[in-house]
C-alpha cells in the first residue's frame, strides 16, 4: 500500500495514482482536505504496536501494510468530529489494561493471584 498525502489541486499526484493503477495492482490511498482522517486506532500490547487510521471515504490505513508514504504537499488533517471521544478513549484504556493483565499473568508465574487496584 502506498499512502499519498497531498492537496486537492495537486494534479501530479492524481496522475501518479492513475499510472500506478494502470501498471500495477498496488493499493494507493490519497489523503487530502476532502479525504481526511476521521478516526485513529492505536493498540500497544507487549512488544507489538498497531496503528490504524480511518479516512472520510471509509478507507482503512494499516501501517503494517504501508510500504511507502509520499508526502507531496498540504497538512495531514484530522477531522474534529468524533476523532477522540470519551467512549473510544475508555475502550482503548480497557484494552490496554487487559493486555497488561494478560502479560502479567503469563509472564509472572510466581504469583498465584493478581490484584489490581481500579479507580472508580
N, C-alpha and C positions, 0 to 999 in steps of 0.2 A: 504494500500500500504506500502511496505517495501522498503526503499532506502538503497542500499548497496554500500559503497564506498571502492574500493579495487584496486589492480593492475591486469594486465592480467595474471600473472603467479601464482596467488593465487587460487589453485585448491580447497581448502577447501570451499571457498565462493561459487564456482560454484556447488559443491556437495550439499551445503545447499540449493541453489536455486532449484536444481533438486528435492531434498527432499520436499521442500515446494510446488512445483508444483504438485508433486505426491500425497501428503497427504492433501492438502488444495487448495482452489481456490483464495488465496491471491495473489495480483499482486506484483511482485518484479521487481525493476529496479536496474541494476548494472551500476555504473559509474566507468570508468577506463580510461586508456590512450587512448584507441580506441573509447570509447563511452563517450566523454567529453561534457561539457556544451557548447552549441553554441549560445544560446540566454537567456536573463534574462528579465522577465517582472515583474514590480513592480507597484502596484497601492495602493495609500493611499487616502482614502476618508472618512471623518468624523472619526469614531472610527474603521473602517474596514481597514484592510490591506490585500493585496493579493500578493503572490509571486509565480510565475511560472518559471520553468526552462525548456528549451527545449534541448534535447540531440542530438548528431550527428545522432543517429538512429531514430530521429523524435519522441522520447518519451516525453510526457509532464509530468513534475513532479509538481503536485499541492500540496503545503504544507498543505492545508486544508484536504487533503486525506491521507497524510503520517502518518501512525500510529507508525512506528519505523524507526530509522536510525541506521544502523550498520556500524560503521567505522572500517574496517579491517586494511587497510594499503594503503599507497600511497596518493599523494596530490589530491585535487579536481582541475581538470584542466578546465580552461575556454578558449575556442578557441579564437584566436586573430582576426579571420576574421569575421567582421560584428557584433561582440558582442555589441559594443557600437558605433553606428553611429549617426551622427547629426540628421538625419531624425527620428530615433527612439527616441532620446532624446527630440526633438521638440514635437513629438506626446505625449510622457509622460507628458511633461510640459503643453501642451494644455489640456490634460485630467484632470490633477490635477487642472488647472485653472478653468475648467468647474465645477469640483466637489466643489471647493471653492465657486464659484459663486452660484451654487445651494444651498449650505449650507447657505450662507449669505441671499439669497432671501427667503428661507423658514423660517429661524430662527430669522431673524431680520425684523419683520413686521412693525416697526415704521417708516422705510424709504420707501417712495413710489418709489423712483428711486435710482438705484445703479450706481455709476460712478466708473469706474476702469481705472486707468492710464495704458496705454500699451506702452511698448517700441517698437520702430520700428527699 
